[in-house]
Each structure stands twice: as structure tokens, then as C-alpha cells.
């Protein structure tokens, strides 16, 4: 039994694949090792693991996660090994997972646009160039957290037109002091901010919301994408709910910067499972 996991800031999507190619999918919390302990990871896996699968029968775990940088890999591997003691475990960044889902072993550009953002140039199934995302506080341009953070900022400053202001007030509910407390004192402010992409996506007919998306994607290109050498020679391939939902606007942004739109996947796990099943078929 092989497990593949794609873990973002909000959720972890899992696929259990047996030797016959049968796939069982399930979902848990996001396991960013910057924000969650090994103990909490183990507890969440136990709470969401399907009852029809025996953890002791898992022989391989392929985990791709937000925040899985070299310094934190050992802790993530330890948490996975504790949950699946008979398995060979390997944790890598969610950026590499997205690249393998989108490109396989081909050379190209791959990005993640979900709650957070990351990007890379990948070749042969490995990252050869990466411009740091810098996360929610310093970067994450084009992501759901980035759009939501800008929305909340404009709302608190009263810098949006009346119709957008009324809709945002209805969605946020909280008073200004409570909003600041939610951002600075409570857990996962990035997830909270990213939640407002539903409001934005549902009202693209209102110029403020559409322009917010457009400018967020321009910031992504100006600050990140255009700094990759020869970026115009690649297609813009993207995994994640934000890139998928706003793919029409994102495609126009790509064209404006001379980059051809490529593949847009809502969930990287779809591509990772397809790659695994293809490899199993070739072996058989």
C-alpha cells in the first residue's frame, strides 16, 4: 500500500493506492511544520485515516507539504514514521509535488496558487530554480491569503467603493479590534484571510473585486515570475484552488507578460495519483 499526500496551509489531501491500483482518498488538516507539532500531525492522521486501511500495511509514504524545507524534513519524516511504522517515508516541499503533478519529469515552470503561493523551474522531477515565496507575512503574491489580506486592509481603511464595502462588512462580521486580534493573536491568519476568496470570486462583476484579483496576479509576475531567467520560454503551469478558480484572469495576466498559459489543476493530488498509476502500469 502506497500513500501520497499533498498538504497545503489549510488541508492535506491523501490517496491510498493498493497494488491493484485501487485508490482511496481522504482529507485531513494542513500539516505545515512551522505551525503544527509532530504530535498534532499524528493525532490528525489517526482521526481521518480510513478504517478500511490498516496503517501497518502501508509500505511507502510520499508526502508533499507546505513548509517542508530541509531543516524541517526530519521532524515531518518522524511524524509520518510514527503513524506508519512499516513504511519508507519521504517528505518533500509542496512545490516539488506541484511540479511533479504538472510536469512529470519534463522541464518547465510550475506554481502553486492556493492559500499560499510558491513557484519553481523543474527538470527531471527535481527543482532546479526557486524564488522564495516568503510566506503570508512577506510574500505569497497572487495567493488566497494575499488577496484576502489586501481585502481586509482596504476594508479597515475604508478604501473600497460602497457596494464592495457592504458585501465585505457582511462577510467579515467582526469589529475592527476583533479583526486585528484575529490577525495578530489567533492561529492561522493566512487561512482566515484566504477564506475571503469565495466572496471575491462570487462578485467579479463588481470592478473592485476583479481589479483586486488582477493586481494580485500582476504582483505575482512583477515580484516573482519575471525574475526567472527566460521565463517567457515556459508555459505557466499551476496547481491550487485560487489559480484554478481565477484561471481566466490569470491566463490574461500571463499573456500580458508574454507567457503562454499551460495546465491548471485544482488539486495537485490528481496529477500525482495519475503519475503513480501510469508508473504501475508500465511496471506491469
C-alpha positions in Angstrom: 0.0 0.0 0.0 1.4 3.4 -1.0 0.2 6.7 0.4 0.5 10.0 -1.4 -0.2 13.3 0.4 -0.5 16.9 -0.8 -0.5 19.2 2.2 -1.3 22.9 2.0 -1.8 25.5 4.6 -5.5 24.5 5.1 -5.9 20.8 4.2 -4.0 17.6 3.5 -5.4 15.5 0.6 -4.4 11.9 0.8 -4.6 9.0 -1.6 -4.1 5.3 -0.6 -3.1 3.2 -3.6 -3.0 -0.6 -3.3 -1.1 -3.0 -5.6 -4.2 -3.5 -7.8 -4.4 0.3 -8.5 -7.5 0.9 -6.3 -7.4 4.4 -4.9 -9.0 5.6 -1.6 -8.9 9.3 -1.0 -9.4 11.2 2.3 -8.7 14.6 3.8 -7.1 15.9 7.0 -5.8 19.2 8.3 -2.9 21.1 6.8 0.4 19.9 8.2 2.8 22.9 7.8 5.6 22.0 10.2 6.1 25.7 11.0 2.7 25.8 12.7 1.9 22.2 13.8 3.7 19.7 16.1 4.7 16.1 15.3 2.1 15.0 18.0 -0.7 17.0 16.4 0.2 15.6 12.9 -0.1 12.0 14.3 -3.4 12.7 16.1 -4.9 14.2 12.9 -3.8 11.3 10.7 -5.3 8.9 13.2 -8.6 10.8 13.3 -9.0 10.9 9.5 -7.3 7.7 8.3 -9.9 5.4 6.6 -11.0 2.4 8.7 -10.7 0.0 5.8 -7.0 0.5 5.5 -4.5 -0.8 8.1 -1.7 1.6 8.8 0.6 -1.3 9.4 0.1 -2.4 5.7 1.4 0.9 4.4 4.8 0.3 2.9 5.5 3.7 1.3 4.6 7.3 2.1 5.2 10.1 -0.4 4.4 13.4 1.3 4.5 16.9 -0.2 3.8 19.7 2.1 3.8 23.5 2.6 6.7 24.5 4.8 8.6 21.2 4.4 12.1 22.8 4.0 15.3 20.8 4.6 15.6 21.9 8.2 12.1 20.6 9.0 12.2 17.4 6.9 13.4 15.2 9.8 10.6 16.2 12.1 8.0 15.6 9.4 9.5 12.2 8.5 9.5 11.3 12.2 5.8 12.1 12.5 4.9 10.1 9.4 7.1 7.1 10.5 5.3 7.1 13.9 2.0 6.9 12.1 3.2 4.3 9.6 6.0 2.3 11.2 6.4 -0.2 8.4 6.7 2.3 5.6 9.5 4.0 3.9 8.7 7.7 4.3 9.8 10.7 2.3 8.6 14.3 2.8 9.3 17.0 0.2 8.0 20.5 -0.4 4.6 21.1 -1.8 6.3 23.0 -4.6 8.0 19.8 -5.8 4.7 17.9 -5.5 3.0 20.5 -7.7 5.8 20.4 -10.2 5.7 16.6 -10.5 1.9 16.7 -10.7 2.1 19.2 -13.6 5.2 18.2 -15.4 6.2 14.7 -14.5 9.8 14.6 -15.4 9.6 17.2 -18.2 11.4 20.6 -17.8 9.1 23.5 -17.2 7.6 26.2 -14.9 5.3 25.2 -12.1 3.5 27.2 -9.5 1.1 26.8 -6.5 -1.7 29.3 -6.0 -3.9 28.2 -3.1 -4.0 29.6 0.4 -0.3 30.3 -0.2 2.0 30.7 -3.3 5.2 29.1 -4.5 6.9 28.5 -7.8 9.9 26.8 -9.4 11.6 25.6 -12.6 11.7 21.8 -12.5 13.6 19.3 -14.6 13.7 15.6 -14.4 11.4 15.6 -11.5 13.6 17.9 -9.4 13.6 21.6 -8.7 16.5 23.4 -10.4 15.4 27.0 -9.6 13.2 28.5 -6.9 12.4 32.1 -5.9 11.3 32.1 -2.3 7.6 32.7 -1.7 8.4 34.2 1.8 5.0 33.2 3.1 2.0 35.1 4.3 3.8 38.0 6.1 6.3 38.9 3.4 5.2 37.4 0.1 2.7 34.9 -1.2 1.7 37.2 -4.1 -1.3 36.0 -6.1 -2.4 33.6 -3.4 -5.7 33.5 -1.5 -4.1 34.8 1.7 -2.6 37.7 -0.3 -5.9 38.7 -1.8 -7.7 38.3 1.5 -5.1 40.3 3.4 -5.5 43.2 0.9 -9.3 43.0 1.1 -9.2 43.2 4.9 -6.7 46.1 4.8 -8.9 48.0 2.3 -11.9 47.3 4.4 -10.4 48.6 7.6 -9.2 51.7 5.9 -12.5 52.3 4.1 -10.7 52.2 0.8 -13.3 50.4 -1.3 -16.5 51.6 -3.1 -19.8 51.4 -1.2 -21.1 48.2 -2.8 -17.9 46.3 -2.1 -17.7 47.7 1.4 -21.2 46.5 2.2 -20.5 43.0 1.0 -17.2 42.8 2.8 -18.8 44.0 6.1 -21.4 41.3 5.8 -18.7 38.6 5.2 -16.3 39.8 7.9 -18.9 40.4 10.6 -16.2 41.3 13.2 -15.5 44.8 14.5 -12.1 46.4 13.7 -10.4 45.5 17.1 -11.6 41.9 16.7 -10.3 41.7 13.2 -6.8 42.9 14.4 -6.9 40.3 17.2 -7.9 37.6 14.7 -4.9 38.6 12.5 -2.2 39.1 15.2 -3.2 36.9 18.1 -5.0 33.9 16.8 -3.8 30.8 14.9 -3.6 30.6 11.1 -4.4 34.2 10.0 -3.4 33.1 6.5 -6.3 30.6 6.3 -8.7 33.2 7.6 -7.7 35.8 5.0 -7.8 33.2 2.2 -11.4 32.4 3.1 -12.5 35.7 1.6 -11.6 34.4 -1.9 -15.1 33.0 -2.0 -16.5 36.5 -1.6 -14.2 37.8 -4.3 -14.9 35.0 -6.7 -18.7 35.4 -6.3 -18.6 39.1 -7.2 -16.2 39.5 -10.1 -18.9 41.6 -11.8 -18.0 44.4 -9.3 -14.9 46.2 -10.5 -13.2 46.4 -7.1 -13.1 42.6 -6.7 -12.0 41.9 -10.3 -9.3 44.6 -10.0 -8.1 43.1 -6.7 -7.5 39.7 -8.4 -5.9 41.3 -11.5 -3.5 43.4 -9.4 -2.6 40.4 -7.1 -1.6 38.4 -10.2 0.4 41.4 -11.6 2.2 41.5 -8.2 3.0 37.8 -8.6 4.5 38.4 -12.1 6.4 41.6 -11.2 7.9 40.3 -7.9 8.4 36.6 -8.8 7.7 35.1 -12.2 9.5 37.7 -14.3 12.7 37.1 -12.2 13.2 33.6 -13.6 15.6 33.7 -16.5 13.9 33.2 -19.8 10.5 32.9 -18.1 8.8 33.6 -21.4 10.1 30.4 -22.8 8.0 28.3 -20.4 4.3 27.8 -20.1 2.6 28.9 -16.9 1.5 25.7 -15.2 -0.4 26.0 -11.9 -1.9 23.9 -9.1 -4.3 25.1 -6.5 -7.8 26.3 -6.0 -7.1 30.0 -6.4 -5.2 29.6 -9.7 -8.0 27.2 -10.9 -11.0 29.4 -9.9 -9.4 32.6 -11.3 -7.7 30.9 -14.3 -9.4 33.2 -16.9 -7.9 36.3 -15.3 -4.6 34.5 -14.6 -4.4 33.4 -18.3 -4.9 37.0 -19.4 -2.2 38.1 -17.0 0.2 35.5 -18.4 -0.5 36.8 -21.9 0.2 40.3 -20.8 3.7 39.3 -19.7 4.4 37.2 -22.8 4.0 33.9 -21.1 1.7 31.2 -22.5 -0.9 29.7 -20.1 -0.4 26.0 -19.6 -2.1 23.4 -17.4 -4.3 24.4 -14.4 -5.1 21.8 -11.8 -7.3 22.4 -8.9 -5.7 19.6 -6.8 -2.1 18.5 -7.2 -3.0 15.1 -5.9 -4.9 14.3 -9.1 -1.7 14.6 -11.1 0.4 12.8 -8.5 -2.0 9.8 -8.5 -2.2 9.8 -12.3 1.6 9.7 -12.4 1.8 6.8 -9.9 -0.8 4.7 -11.7 0.9 5.3 -15.0 4.2 4.1 -13.5 2.4 1.0 -12.0 1.0 0.2 -15.5 4.4 0.4 -17.1 6.0 -1.9 -14.4 3.2 -4.4 -15.0 
